[in-house]
Amino acid sequence: MKKQFIIALLVAGGLWTSSCEKKASTDETATATEQNASEGSAPVAANDPATNPNVASQEAVNPNAPKPVMTFKETEFDFGDITADKKVEHTFTFTNTGQAPLVIENASATCGCTVPEWPHEPIAPGQTGKIKVVYDPTGRTGQQSKQITITANTDPQINQVSIKTNVIGTVPQAGAQGPVRL
């Protein structure tokens, strides 16, 4: 009997606590609504994409808004023949030919041997930006092709550039006495 009473008391306490949290949440929403009404503005909803940028992007609110456009001077670069012991780099230049600031969220490559560096500040319409790509051919031989994927606030959201090369020369191999000639 004593156990049942304690369990009932715990359940009642849990229900009472959850109802208080719900009421507090309702009171906060009502207070925000009253405050906005007194200021002459519309109520603010936490899940309204127009007022909460964490819910959805502004493009979802206004799909006809001007968008940035990433126009590359070139989308592919060929290093030609390179040796396996020397890193190479190339800089891709692009222009924002759209009507809104361009923001690059990320740039990634198909493998760790290729490392892109991109501007983290917005690129205004008409301005240019650069994406530097460093390729490390260590441990690779033959024809190589690597894609760099750029995620930005453009439409489409994904843009790609690529590098290619032919790695020639010596490549160190595990257990070998010295360099192996190819």
N, C-alpha and C positions, 0 to 999 in steps of 0.2 A: 504494500500500500504506500509506503514511504517513497519507494522508487518511482511509482506512477505519479505521485504528487510532484516530485522533483523534475521529472520529464515534462509534465504539463507546465510547470513553472518556467522551464527553459524554453519551451515552444512559445508560450505566451510572451516571454521577454523578447524572443527573436522576432515575432510578429510585430510587437510594439516598436522595436528598434527600426525595422524596415519601413513601417508606416511613417515614422518620424522622418526618415531620410527622404521618402517620397514626398511628404508634405513640405519639407525644407526646399526640395528641388522645385516643387510647384510654386512655393512662395517666392523663390528667386526669379522664376519666369514671370510671375505676375508682377513683381516689383520692376523688372526690366521693361515689361509691357507698359505699366503705368508711367514709368519714367519717360519712355519714348512717346507715349501719348501726350504727356504734359509738355514735351518739347516740340510736339507737332510732327513727329516722324513716325514711320510705320514700325510695328513690332519687329524685334530682332529674333530670328529663329536660329538655333545652333546648327541646324542642318540645311540652312538656306545657302546655296552656292553663291548667291549674289553678295552675301555679307560675310561668309566664312570661307576664306581662300583654302582652308584645309579640306573642304568637302569636295570641291570640283574647281577646275580652272576657269578663268574668265571666258575662255573660248567656248566652253559649254554653255555659258550664259548668253553669249552673243556670237553665234557661229559665223556671222557675216563681218565680224570685226577684221580690220586689216591684219595680215600676218607677215612675219618676216620670211624672206626667201634666201636660202643659202646657195649662191652661185659660185662654183669653183672655177678657177683659171684652168685647172686640170684635175681629173679624178683618178688618174693612174700615173705612176712614175716607175720607170724601169732603170734600176741601177746598173744594168748590164752585168758583166763578169766582175765579181769581187772575190777576195780571198777570205778564208774562214777565220782569220785572226784579226780582222779589223771591223769595228762597228762603222756603220754608215748612217747618214741622216738626210732627210729631205723635208722641206717646208711646203705644205699645201696652202695656197692663198685663196681666200674666198671673199666675196662681197655680199653684204646684205642688200639685195635688190628689192626687198619687200617694203612695206609701209609701216612697220613696227620694229621696235628694238629686238635684236636677236640674242637669245640667251642659250648657250650650250650647257646642257645639264651634265653630259658625260661623253667621253670618247674612250673606246676600248678596242683592243685588237684581238685577233683570233688566237694568239698565243703570247706567252710571256717574253718571247724574243723581240717583240715589237712594242715599243712604248710611245704612245702619243702624248703630247702636251698641248693644251688648248687654252684660249683666253677665258677667264672666269668672270669678266665684267661684260655687261651688255654691249653689243655692237649696234650702233645707231644705223638707221636706213642710209644707204649710200656709202657707208664706211667699210673698210676692209679689216679682215682678221687673218690670223695665221695658225695653222696646226702643224707643229713640228713632230715628225715621226723618226724615232731612232730604232734601227734594226741591228741586232746582234746575231751574226751568223755562226757563232761558236757551236761546234758539234753538228753542223748541217752541211750537206753537199748537194750539188745539183740545182735544178730549177726550184725556186721558192716563190710563193705568192701569198701575201698576207692582206687581209681585209681590215680596215679601220672603220668602226661603226660610230657615228656621231649622233647623239640624241640631243635634240634641241626643240625649241618651241615653234618649229616650222610645220608646214603641212606639205608632205608627210613629215612625221616626227623624226624619222630615221633617214640619215644621209650616209653614204659610204664613199670612201676613197680606198685605193689599194696601191701596194708596192709590189714589185717583182724583181727578181734577180737570179743570177746563176752563180752559185757558190763554187769556187774552184780552189785548188791548192791543197795544203796539208791539213789534215783533221786529226787531232789527238784521239786515240781510241784506248779504252781501258785495257790494261794488260800488255799493251804494245811496248817494245823496247824504245822506240823513238817515233818520230812522225811518220805517218803513212803517206806515201806519194800517191796521188790520184792521176 
